[in-house]
């Protein structure tokens, strides 16, 4: 059985490379691919805040308008 000199893991020859070291490399590569760059992240954050700032008051005004219409029709 081969012995990995970096991490000390025993593995079979059918695998070919150390599964523990290869897993760490794959996780590192996946993390780099998954993280968006700063500009893209800032644009998405700005868009979400803009939706919140405009959407919440619009929703409140909509509910107040419905209440006003309902209240005026019930008289």
C-alpha positions as CSV (number, residue, x, y, z in Angstrom):
1,X,0.0,0.0,0.0
2,X,1.3,3.4,-0.9
3,X,1.9,6.0,1.8
4,X,1.3,9.7,1.3
5,X,4.4,11.7,2.3
6,X,2.3,14.9,2.9
7,X,-0.5,13.7,5.1
8,X,0.5,10.2,6.2
9,X,-2.5,8.4,4.7
10,X,-2.3,4.9,3.4
11,X,-4.3,4.3,0.2
12,X,-4.7,1.7,-2.5
13,X,-3.0,1.7,-5.8
14,X,-6.3,1.7,-7.7
15,X,-7.0,5.2,-6.5
16,X,-3.6,6.5,-7.8
17,X,-3.4,9.6,-5.7
18,X,-4.0,10.3,-2.0
19,X,-7.7,10.8,-1.5
20,X,-7.2,13.1,1.6
21,X,-4.8,15.5,-0.2
22,X,-6.9,15.5,-3.4
23,X,-10.0,16.3,-1.4
24,X,-8.4,19.3,0.2
25,X,-7.3,20.5,-3.3
26,X,-10.8,20.0,-4.7
27,X,-12.4,21.9,-1.8
28,X,-10.0,24.7,-2.3
29,X,-10.7,24.9,-6.0
30,X,-14.4,24.7,-5.4
31,X,-14.2,27.5,-2.9
32,X,-12.3,29.8,-5.3
33,X,-14.9,29.1,-8.0
34,X,-17.9,29.6,-5.7
35,X,-16.8,33.0,-4.4
36,X,-17.9,35.8,-6.7
37,X,-15.5,38.7,-7.2
38,X,-16.0,41.9,-5.2
39,X,-17.6,44.0,-7.9
40,X,-20.2,41.4,-8.6
41,X,-21.0,41.0,-4.9
42,X,-21.3,44.7,-4.4
43,X,-23.7,45.0,-7.4
44,X,-25.9,42.2,-6.0
45,X,-25.9,43.7,-2.5
46,X,-26.8,47.2,-3.9
47,X,-29.7,45.7,-5.9
48,X,-31.1,43.9,-3.0
49,X,-31.0,47.0,-0.8
50,X,-32.6,49.0,-3.5
51,X,-35.5,46.5,-3.8
52,X,-35.9,46.6,0.0
53,X,-35.9,50.4,0.2
54,X,-38.4,50.8,-2.6
55,X,-40.5,47.7,-2.0
56,X,-41.3,48.0,1.7
57,X,-42.8,51.6,1.5
58,X,-44.7,50.6,-1.6
59,X,-46.1,47.6,0.2
60,X,-47.1,49.7,3.2
61,X,-48.8,52.3,0.9
62,X,-50.6,49.5,-0.9
63,X,-52.0,48.1,2.3
64,X,-53.0,51.6,3.5
65,X,-54.7,52.2,0.2
66,X,-56.7,49.0,0.5
67,X,-57.7,49.9,4.1
68,X,-58.8,53.4,2.9
69,X,-60.9,51.9,0.1
70,X,-62.4,49.3,2.4
71,X,-63.1,51.9,5.1
72,X,-64.7,54.4,2.6
73,X,-66.9,51.7,1.0
74,X,-68.2,50.4,4.4
75,X,-69.7,53.8,5.3
